[in-house]
Amino acid sequence: MADDTSTLHFSTPLDSLCEPAPPIPGQPLRCAAIVPAYNEAGRITNVLKAIAASRTVDELIVVTDGCEDSTADEARGFAARFKEKNPASTLQIRVLELSQNMGKGGAMRHGALHCTAAILLFLDADLIGLKPEQVDAMLAPMQASDPELHADMTLGLFGTARGGIVGWWLSMCHRKVAAITGQRAIRRDVFLAVPDLTKSRFGVETAITRYVRCAWKLRVAEVFLDGVTHPIKEEKIGVLRGVRYRMAMYAEILSYIALDNVRQRASSRHRQEVLMMRERFSGGISDE
């Protein structure tokens, strides 16, 4: 059954749907892995296996974004099998279904609003080669007590996992244009403060990086996920449809950057908000 709020557009009242749990002194901050998925049946299970086998994830949330295939059923099946095989595990696995496609940003925000963890880990549902230790490696900078090692956001960047032009392209994009990676850990309070998450769609990763790294000047770490890759759209839905999808994605990213640049330069209110948020987040994770 779809979640009761799945057909609603996000609004301010939903921001208090799940209040973050206050941190326990001396205990690691709770981490929730959120996997937004659109028509990823046959691929999502391998990602869920890697996350479930990690040492630092406390909760695993799959958000199916108006899927037209059996992605949700596959995720629920994995959750049932995991619970049966690991009855003593404290890992919570939930599947939230959106009846309408909200776009990746909307699915990510939906998952964030339905958990109480202080740290969120976002991973794509079609990753190939992801290992549990790489999941832990992405969360390590977020959990570090040493101020010199601590990060407010971690970006997971692909290494060289495939040969030919496809492997070169994916590796180059992730290493040279880190802002677009879909693999990232981030403070929940910081993530929910990023404006227009549900509107940015393909540009959601760019939006998060621009605010966290450029506007709010928070600490960002990079972790190389050697051996990890994913199928490109041209492989999943055909060359012509894949190219059209890719062009639409790039257009939305560039459009977001252009509009955000205008907003930052033209709005004194926006500049004041940026400075206020920079000061707010500089003090570390909040339990507000």
Residue frames relative to the residue before (quaternion, step in Angstrom):
aa qw qx qy qz dx dy dz
M 1.0000 0.0000 0.0000 0.0000 0.00 0.00 0.00
A 0.4861 -0.6696 0.4759 0.2981 3.55 -0.96 0.84
D 0.5918 -0.5704 0.4401 0.3615 3.52 -1.20 0.61
D 0.6004 -0.6213 0.3711 0.3402 3.59 -1.00 0.85
T 0.7323 0.4180 -0.2406 0.4807 3.58 1.08 -0.65
S 0.4132 0.7753 -0.4299 0.2084 3.56 1.27 -0.07
T 0.7254 0.4259 -0.2603 0.4739 3.60 1.04 -0.60
L 0.5685 0.6051 -0.3829 0.4050 3.59 1.25 0.01
H 0.4232 -0.6317 0.5715 0.3088 3.52 -1.19 0.54
F 0.5186 -0.6490 0.4496 0.3281 3.56 -0.97 0.81
S 0.0164 0.7800 -0.6245 0.0369 3.53 -1.07 0.78
T 0.7578 -0.4173 0.2503 0.4347 3.56 -1.26 0.25
P 0.6477 0.5333 -0.3634 0.4050 3.69 0.77 -0.80
L 0.6346 0.5471 -0.3421 0.4254 3.61 1.07 -0.65
D 0.5231 0.6572 -0.4168 0.3474 3.59 1.19 -0.37
S 0.7220 0.3994 -0.2436 0.5097 3.58 1.17 -0.49
L 0.2909 0.7900 -0.4984 0.2072 3.59 1.27 0.30
C 0.7826 0.0319 -0.0064 0.6217 3.58 0.98 -0.86
E 0.2338 -0.7750 0.5717 0.1338 3.57 -0.36 1.20
P 0.5018 -0.6609 0.4556 0.3223 3.61 -0.91 0.81
A 0.4719 -0.6653 0.4978 0.2948 3.54 -1.03 0.81
P 0.4913 -0.6576 0.4686 0.3265 3.62 -0.91 0.83
P 0.5228 -0.6490 0.4433 0.3301 3.61 -0.95 0.79
I 0.3499 -0.7137 0.5702 0.2075 3.57 -1.13 0.74
P 0.4782 -0.6898 0.4533 0.3001 3.61 -0.62 1.08
G 0.8240 0.2210 -0.1842 0.4882 3.54 -0.92 0.97
Q 0.6715 0.4654 -0.2979 0.4937 3.59 1.25 -0.12
P 0.5558 -0.5975 0.4474 0.3660 3.61 -1.07 0.66
L 0.5290 -0.6192 0.4725 0.3369 3.56 -1.11 0.66
R 0.5149 -0.6504 0.4618 0.3140 3.57 -1.01 0.79
C 0.1722 -0.7887 0.5875 0.0561 3.54 -1.07 0.87
A 0.1014 -0.7727 0.6248 0.0480 3.55 -0.99 0.90
A 0.2369 -0.7447 0.6077 0.1413 3.57 -0.89 0.96
I 0.0987 -0.7949 0.5985 0.0142 3.56 -0.78 1.08
V 0.0987 -0.8019 0.5892 0.0072 3.55 -0.73 1.12
P 0.1537 -0.7757 0.6051 0.0919 3.64 -0.29 1.18
A 0.0165 -0.8338 0.5497 -0.0472 3.58 -0.79 0.95
Y 0.0076 -0.7643 0.6448 0.0019 3.53 -1.06 0.85
N 0.8400 -0.1578 0.0494 0.5168 3.57 -0.52 1.29
E 0.3757 0.7305 -0.4815 0.3058 3.57 0.70 1.14
A 0.2160 0.7794 -0.5510 0.2056 3.59 1.09 0.67
G 0.7665 0.3156 -0.2607 0.4949 3.56 -0.95 0.91
R 0.7491 0.3428 -0.2064 0.5279 3.58 1.25 -0.26
I 0.6461 0.5918 -0.3318 0.3495 3.58 0.98 -0.80
T 0.5865 0.6194 -0.3812 0.3563 3.62 1.01 -0.70
N 0.6507 0.5243 -0.3299 0.4392 3.61 0.92 -0.82
V 0.6340 0.5132 -0.3255 0.4783 3.58 1.06 -0.70
L 0.6628 0.5090 -0.3039 0.4575 3.57 0.92 -0.90
K 0.6129 0.5525 -0.3472 0.4456 3.59 1.05 -0.73
A 0.6719 0.4994 -0.2993 0.4578 3.58 0.88 -0.92
I 0.6610 0.5014 -0.3107 0.4639 3.58 0.94 -0.87
A 0.6807 0.5100 -0.2912 0.4379 3.57 0.88 -0.99
A 0.6921 0.4720 -0.2717 0.4737 3.60 1.14 -0.60
S 0.4982 0.6542 -0.4364 0.3653 3.61 1.25 -0.06
R 0.5105 -0.6710 0.4607 0.2773 3.55 -1.28 0.39
T 0.7673 0.4290 -0.1798 0.4415 3.59 1.13 -0.55
V 0.5834 0.5663 -0.3867 0.4353 3.62 1.22 -0.04
D 0.2502 -0.7918 0.5454 0.1139 3.58 -0.78 1.06
E 0.8014 0.0857 -0.0140 0.5918 3.56 1.15 -0.61
L 0.1518 -0.7779 0.6070 0.0578 3.54 -1.05 0.86
I 0.0298 -0.8104 0.5835 -0.0431 3.56 -0.64 1.18
V 0.1459 -0.7591 0.6307 0.0687 3.56 -0.82 1.04
V 0.0904 -0.7810 0.6166 0.0397 3.57 -0.86 0.98
T 0.1535 -0.7896 0.5886 0.0801 3.57 -0.42 1.19
D 0.2722 -0.8216 0.4940 0.0827 3.53 -0.62 1.24
G 0.7787 -0.3181 0.1672 0.5142 3.56 0.34 1.26
C 0.1524 0.8394 -0.5092 0.1135 3.57 1.03 0.77
E 0.2914 -0.7462 0.5767 0.1601 3.52 -1.22 0.65
D 0.6748 0.4295 -0.2969 0.5216 3.59 1.27 0.18
S 0.6986 -0.4959 0.3419 0.3862 3.57 -1.28 -0.34
T 0.1958 0.8163 -0.5229 0.1480 3.60 1.13 0.56
A 0.6771 0.4969 -0.2982 0.4536 3.59 0.85 -0.97
D 0.6514 0.5080 -0.3160 0.4666 3.60 0.94 -0.85
E 0.6432 0.5192 -0.3221 0.4616 3.58 1.00 -0.82
A 0.6619 0.4986 -0.3051 0.4692 3.59 0.96 -0.84
R 0.6537 0.4973 -0.3167 0.4743 3.59 0.96 -0.81
G 0.6264 0.5355 -0.3344 0.4572 3.57 1.03 -0.75
F 0.6401 0.5119 -0.3252 0.4717 3.57 0.99 -0.81
A 0.6480 0.5300 -0.3207 0.4432 3.59 0.92 -0.90
A 0.6625 0.5034 -0.3058 0.4627 3.58 0.96 -0.87
R 0.6680 0.4917 -0.3056 0.4675 3.59 0.93 -0.86
F 0.6350 0.5313 -0.3352 0.4496 3.58 0.98 -0.81
K 0.6677 0.4992 -0.3050 0.4605 3.58 0.89 -0.90
E 0.6487 0.5245 -0.3153 0.4524 3.58 1.02 -0.80
K 0.7307 0.4289 -0.2336 0.4771 3.59 0.97 -0.90
N 0.7834 0.2412 -0.1116 0.5618 3.58 1.18 -0.56
P 0.0319 -0.8598 0.5092 0.0195 3.60 0.63 1.07
A 0.6901 0.4770 -0.2878 0.4620 3.61 1.12 -0.54
S 0.4917 0.6794 -0.4289 0.3356 3.60 1.25 -0.18
T 0.3501 -0.7360 0.5440 0.1993 3.56 -1.08 0.81
L 0.4458 0.6985 -0.4567 0.3238 3.60 1.26 -0.04
Q 0.2221 -0.7578 0.6023 0.1170 3.54 -0.92 0.98
I 0.0691 -0.7871 0.6124 0.0240 3.59 -0.87 0.94
R 0.0228 0.7998 -0.5972 0.0560 3.56 -0.78 1.08
V 0.1994 -0.7498 0.6193 0.1209 3.53 -1.21 0.63
L 0.0914 -0.7861 0.6111 0.0137 3.56 -0.68 1.17
E 0.1716 -0.8058 0.5629 0.0670 3.57 -0.74 1.06
L 0.1964 -0.7328 0.6410 0.1165 3.54 -0.94 0.98
S 0.3816 -0.7530 0.4882 0.2213 3.58 -0.67 1.06
Q 0.7507 0.2530 -0.1687 0.5866 3.58 1.23 -0.43
N 0.5244 -0.6344 0.4648 0.3263 3.55 -1.11 0.67
M 0.1637 -0.8125 0.5573 0.0492 3.57 -0.62 1.19
G 0.5099 -0.5912 0.4530 0.4304 3.57 1.21 -0.34
K 0.6788 -0.5261 0.3202 0.4000 3.55 -1.18 0.51
G 0.6450 0.5338 -0.3299 0.4361 3.59 0.94 -0.86
G 0.6597 0.5081 -0.3030 0.4635 3.56 0.98 -0.82
A 0.6548 0.5054 -0.3112 0.4680 3.57 1.00 -0.82
M 0.6374 0.5256 -0.3252 0.4603 3.59 1.00 -0.81
R 0.6802 0.4871 -0.2888 0.4655 3.57 0.90 -0.94
H 0.6050 0.5577 -0.3526 0.4457 3.58 1.04 -0.76
G 0.6693 0.4913 -0.3006 0.4695 3.57 0.93 -0.88
A 0.6554 0.5258 -0.3101 0.4447 3.57 0.96 -0.87
L 0.6773 0.4957 -0.2884 0.4608 3.58 1.04 -0.75
H 0.7158 0.4291 -0.2438 0.4941 3.57 1.24 -0.37
C 0.6865 0.3824 -0.3202 0.5291 3.58 1.09 0.63
T 0.3709 -0.7368 0.5266 0.2055 3.55 -1.27 0.31
A 0.4074 0.7300 -0.4678 0.2868 3.61 1.23 0.07
A 0.4829 -0.6718 0.4838 0.2852 3.58 -1.11 0.70
I 0.7607 0.2672 -0.1423 0.5742 3.58 1.20 -0.57
L 0.1664 -0.7771 0.6025 0.0734 3.54 -0.96 0.94
L 0.1243 -0.7584 0.6356 0.0735 3.55 -1.09 0.80
F 0.1207 -0.7959 0.5917 0.0446 3.57 -0.60 1.15
L 0.0321 0.7891 -0.6106 0.0586 3.56 -0.85 1.02
D 0.4967 -0.6519 0.4850 0.3052 3.57 -1.03 0.80
A 0.5145 -0.6879 0.4365 0.2676 3.56 -1.11 0.73
D 0.7216 0.4426 -0.2483 0.4709 3.60 1.22 -0.25
L 0.3021 0.7838 -0.4989 0.2133 3.59 1.20 0.38
I 0.2019 -0.7516 0.6198 0.1010 3.53 -1.16 0.75
G 0.8347 0.2408 -0.1715 0.4646 3.57 -0.90 0.92
L 0.4062 0.7170 -0.4832 0.2957 3.61 1.22 0.15
K 0.1684 -0.7891 0.5869 0.0672 3.57 -0.96 0.94
P 0.6327 -0.5557 0.3766 0.3861 3.61 -1.12 0.60
E 0.6601 0.5157 -0.3222 0.4410 3.59 0.96 -0.80
Q 0.6191 0.5234 -0.3508 0.4688 3.60 1.17 -0.45
V 0.5782 0.5507 -0.3609 0.4819 3.56 1.16 -0.58
D 0.6761 0.4841 -0.2853 0.4766 3.58 0.91 -0.94
A 0.6337 0.5458 -0.3332 0.4354 3.59 1.02 -0.79
M 0.6498 0.5106 -0.3236 0.4608 3.60 1.02 -0.70
L 0.7059 0.4548 -0.2633 0.4749 3.58 1.08 -0.66
A 0.5140 0.6875 -0.4084 0.3105 3.59 1.16 -0.51
P 0.6830 0.4675 -0.3256 0.4571 3.68 0.79 -0.81
M 0.6291 0.5392 -0.3367 0.4473 3.59 1.13 -0.57
Q 0.7233 0.4314 -0.2282 0.4885 3.56 1.16 -0.67
A 0.4746 0.7107 -0.4276 0.2946 3.59 1.25 -0.29
S 0.3429 -0.7435 0.5404 0.1935 3.57 -0.93 0.93
D 0.5888 0.5633 -0.3590 0.4551 3.58 1.23 -0.45
P 0.4443 -0.7179 0.4613 0.2728 3.63 -0.57 1.08
E 0.6336 0.5450 -0.3337 0.4359 3.58 1.11 -0.59
L 0.7392 0.3899 -0.2083 0.5082 3.57 1.19 -0.55
H 0.5656 0.6404 -0.3738 0.3609 3.57 1.21 -0.47
A 0.0962 -0.7799 0.6169 0.0445 3.57 -1.14 0.71
D 0.4126 -0.6795 0.5510 0.2536 3.54 -1.28 0.52
M 0.7774 0.0484 -0.0392 0.6259 3.55 1.29 -0.35
T 0.1428 -0.7674 0.6198 0.0812 3.56 -1.12 0.74
L 0.2107 -0.7661 0.5972 0.1102 3.56 -0.95 0.93
G 0.2321 -0.7620 0.5907 0.1284 3.57 -0.86 0.97
L 0.0950 -0.8276 0.5531 -0.0057 3.58 -0.53 1.22
F 0.4966 -0.6694 0.4698 0.2910 3.55 -0.93 0.94
G 0.3061 -0.6979 0.6112 0.2137 3.52 -1.21 0.61
T 0.6746 -0.4410 0.3558 0.4731 3.58 -1.10 -0.60
A 0.0443 0.8395 -0.5348 0.0853 3.56 -0.15 1.29
R 0.7782 0.2261 -0.1202 0.5734 3.57 1.18 -0.43
G 0.4364 -0.6988 0.5042 0.2589 3.51 -1.16 0.60
G 0.7251 0.4674 -0.3023 0.4054 3.54 -1.31 -0.07
I 0.7798 -0.3558 0.2518 0.4493 3.51 -1.36 -0.21
V 0.6118 0.5576 -0.3523 0.4366 3.60 1.09 -0.69
G 0.6819 0.4828 -0.2907 0.4663 3.57 0.86 -0.96
W 0.6430 0.5241 -0.3195 0.4580 3.56 0.98 -0.83
W 0.6690 0.5165 -0.2963 0.4448 3.58 0.93 -0.94
L 0.6823 0.4846 -0.2975 0.4596 3.59 0.83 -0.95
S 0.6601 0.5096 -0.3057 0.4595 3.55 0.93 -0.90
M 0.6659 0.5089 -0.3074 0.4507 3.58 0.91 -0.91
C 0.6515 0.5273 -0.3208 0.4411 3.58 0.90 -0.93
H 0.7120 0.4663 -0.2698 0.4504 3.56 0.84 -0.94
R 0.7250 0.4371 -0.2601 0.4643 3.57 0.94 -0.80
K 0.7470 0.3961 -0.2201 0.4865 3.59 1.02 -0.74
V 0.7664 0.2077 -0.1219 0.5955 3.58 1.15 -0.60
A 0.0834 -0.8632 0.4973 0.0264 3.54 0.63 1.21
A 0.5549 0.6497 -0.3861 0.3477 3.59 1.13 -0.56
I 0.7152 0.4814 -0.2665 0.4310 3.59 1.07 -0.62
T 0.4619 0.7031 -0.4583 0.2866 3.62 1.16 -0.14
G 0.3690 -0.7334 0.5331 0.2045 3.54 -1.07 0.79
Q 0.6266 0.5107 -0.3336 0.4850 3.57 1.30 -0.09
R 0.3106 0.7536 -0.5246 0.2459 3.58 -0.40 1.17
A 0.2250 -0.7076 0.6484 0.1681 3.52 -1.29 0.57
I 0.0443 0.8116 -0.5753 0.0911 3.56 -0.96 0.84
R 0.5719 -0.5616 0.4676 0.3728 3.54 -1.20 0.53
R 0.5155 -0.6631 0.4465 0.3087 3.57 -0.90 0.90
D 0.6645 0.5055 -0.3225 0.4461 3.60 0.91 -0.85
V 0.6413 0.5121 -0.3197 0.4735 3.57 1.08 -0.71
F 0.6526 0.5306 -0.3188 0.4370 3.57 0.88 -0.93
L 0.7148 0.4625 -0.2695 0.4501 3.59 0.81 -0.97
A 0.6307 0.5374 -0.3342 0.4491 3.58 1.24 -0.29
V 0.5127 0.6377 -0.4316 0.3797 3.61 1.22 -0.25
P 0.4229 -0.7342 0.4658 0.2552 3.63 -0.67 1.03
D 0.8756 0.1764 -0.0968 0.4391 3.53 -1.33 0.50
L 0.1642 0.8152 -0.5404 0.1283 3.60 0.97 0.73
T 0.7145 0.4548 -0.2724 0.4565 3.59 0.91 -0.85
K 0.6760 0.4896 -0.2950 0.4651 3.59 1.21 -0.35
S 0.6288 0.5964 -0.3360 0.3687 3.58 1.11 -0.61
R 0.1562 -0.8397 0.5066 0.1175 3.61 1.25 -0.44
F 0.8399 0.0481 -0.0245 0.5401 3.64 -0.52 -1.11
G 0.6918 0.4917 -0.2796 0.4489 3.58 1.14 -0.54
V 0.3534 0.7805 -0.4739 0.2033 3.59 1.24 0.10
E 0.6609 0.5010 -0.3288 0.4518 3.62 0.91 -0.81
T 0.6351 0.5194 -0.3234 0.4715 3.57 1.02 -0.81
A 0.6376 0.5358 -0.3250 0.4481 3.58 0.98 -0.86
I 0.6631 0.5056 -0.3107 0.4563 3.58 0.86 -0.95
T 0.6919 0.4874 -0.2915 0.4458 3.58 0.81 -0.99
R 0.6468 0.5324 -0.3308 0.4344 3.59 0.93 -0.85
Y 0.7059 0.4431 -0.2812 0.4757 3.59 0.92 -0.82
V 0.6950 0.4818 -0.2936 0.4456 3.59 0.80 -0.95
R 0.7759 0.3605 -0.1906 0.4814 3.58 0.75 -1.02
C 0.7847 0.3718 -0.1867 0.4595 3.59 0.74 -1.01
A 0.7588 0.3849 -0.2190 0.4776 3.60 0.76 -1.01
W 0.7962 0.3164 -0.1622 0.4895 3.58 0.71 -1.06
K 0.3345 -0.7952 0.4606 0.2090 3.60 1.30 -0.07
L 0.3140 0.7566 -0.5148 0.2529 3.58 0.95 0.83
R 0.6120 -0.5928 0.3990 0.3390 3.54 -1.30 0.36
V 0.0651 -0.8087 0.5839 -0.0264 3.56 -0.76 1.12
A 0.1405 -0.7751 0.6126 0.0653 3.56 -0.90 0.99
E 0.2415 -0.7501 0.5971 0.1501 3.57 -1.24 0.47
V 0.0837 -0.7767 0.6241 0.0165 3.55 -0.96 0.95
F 0.2959 -0.7636 0.5479 0.1708 3.58 -0.75 1.02
L 0.2286 -0.7796 0.5762 0.0888 3.54 -0.76 1.15
D 0.1112 -0.8340 0.5390 0.0403 3.56 0.40 1.24
G 0.7999 0.2701 -0.2264 0.4857 3.53 -0.95 0.94
V 0.6221 0.5304 -0.3402 0.4647 3.60 1.28 -0.08
T 0.1046 0.7708 -0.6227 0.0846 3.55 -1.04 0.80
H 0.1738 -0.7574 0.5990 0.1932 3.56 -1.24 -0.35
P 0.5740 -0.5744 0.4346 0.3895 3.60 -1.18 0.39
I 0.3971 -0.7020 0.5294 0.2632 3.57 -0.99 0.76
K 0.6846 -0.5145 0.3235 0.4024 3.56 -1.21 0.49
E 0.6117 0.5649 -0.3565 0.4238 3.57 1.04 -0.71
E 0.6578 0.4879 -0.3007 0.4887 3.58 1.17 -0.59
K 0.7106 0.4889 -0.2616 0.4331 3.57 1.00 -0.83
I 0.8344 0.1712 -0.0565 0.5209 3.59 0.89 -0.87
G 0.6642 -0.4870 0.3106 0.4746 3.60 1.23 0.18
V 0.6459 -0.5782 0.3452 0.3595 3.54 -1.16 0.69
L 0.7145 0.4642 -0.2817 0.4413 3.59 0.70 -1.05
R 0.6795 0.4637 -0.2904 0.4888 3.59 0.87 -0.93
G 0.6378 0.5430 -0.3242 0.4396 3.56 1.03 -0.77
V 0.6493 0.5086 -0.3120 0.4715 3.58 1.00 -0.84
R 0.6463 0.5092 -0.3217 0.4685 3.59 0.96 -0.84
Y 0.6329 0.5264 -0.3208 0.4684 3.57 1.00 -0.84
R 0.6717 0.5049 -0.2990 0.4523 3.57 0.89 -0.96
M 0.6544 0.5061 -0.3189 0.4625 3.59 0.96 -0.83
A 0.6388 0.5140 -0.3237 0.4722 3.57 1.05 -0.77
M 0.6329 0.5338 -0.3249 0.4571 3.56 1.03 -0.80
Y 0.6832 0.4762 -0.2921 0.4702 3.59 0.82 -0.97
A 0.6318 0.5380 -0.3349 0.4464 3.59 1.02 -0.79
E 0.6678 0.4928 -0.3058 0.4667 3.59 0.95 -0.84
I 0.6297 0.5265 -0.3371 0.4611 3.59 1.02 -0.75
L 0.6875 0.4745 -0.2829 0.4712 3.58 0.85 -0.97
S 0.6282 0.5327 -0.3330 0.4591 3.57 1.04 -0.76
Y 0.6422 0.5168 -0.3262 0.4627 3.57 0.96 -0.83
I 0.6570 0.5161 -0.3169 0.4490 3.59 0.86 -0.95
A 0.6672 0.5106 -0.3044 0.4488 3.58 0.91 -0.94
L 0.6890 0.4779 -0.2854 0.4642 3.59 0.87 -0.96
D 0.6568 0.5083 -0.3170 0.4580 3.57 1.00 -0.77
N 0.6090 0.5429 -0.3490 0.4610 3.58 1.07 -0.68
V 0.6453 0.5128 -0.3138 0.4714 3.57 0.97 -0.88
R 0.6637 0.5163 -0.3053 0.4468 3.56 0.89 -0.95
Q 0.6719 0.5031 -0.3049 0.4499 3.59 0.91 -0.88
R 0.7155 0.4549 -0.2596 0.4623 3.59 0.97 -0.81
A 0.7535 0.4356 -0.2139 0.4436 3.57 1.00 -0.82
S 0.7493 0.4047 -0.2108 0.4799 3.58 1.10 -0.58
S 0.3134 -0.7459 0.5590 0.1812 3.57 -0.57 1.14
R 0.5963 0.5600 -0.3589 0.4495 3.59 1.12 -0.65
H 0.6424 0.5200 -0.3225 0.4613 3.57 0.98 -0.84
R 0.6545 0.5105 -0.3176 0.4584 3.59 0.92 -0.86
Q 0.6436 0.5153 -0.3198 0.4669 3.59 1.01 -0.76
E 0.6416 0.5180 -0.3195 0.4668 3.57 1.02 -0.81
V 0.6233 0.5431 -0.3366 0.4509 3.58 1.01 -0.80
L 0.6742 0.4895 -0.2922 0.4696 3.58 0.90 -0.91
M 0.6427 0.5251 -0.3202 0.4568 3.57 1.01 -0.80
M 0.6813 0.4784 -0.2844 0.4755 3.57 0.93 -0.91
R 0.6003 0.5599 -0.3547 0.4475 3.59 1.05 -0.71
E 0.6799 0.4773 -0.2841 0.4788 3.56 0.97 -0.89
R 0.6383 0.5475 -0.3222 0.4347 3.57 1.01 -0.84
F 0.7551 0.4158 -0.2234 0.4550 3.58 0.81 -0.98
S 0.5578 0.6412 -0.3881 0.3564 3.57 1.16 -0.41
G 0.6371 0.5580 -0.3210 0.4238 3.57 1.25 -0.38
G 0.6303 -0.5321 0.3448 0.4481 3.60 1.24 0.00
I 0.7423 -0.4079 0.2916 0.4444 3.54 -1.34 0.00
S 0.2302 -0.7810 0.5727 0.0953 3.52 -0.91 1.03
D 0.3516 -0.7234 0.5489 0.2277 3.56 -1.19 0.54
E 0.3819 0.7263 -0.4874 0.2985 3.56 1.22 0.39
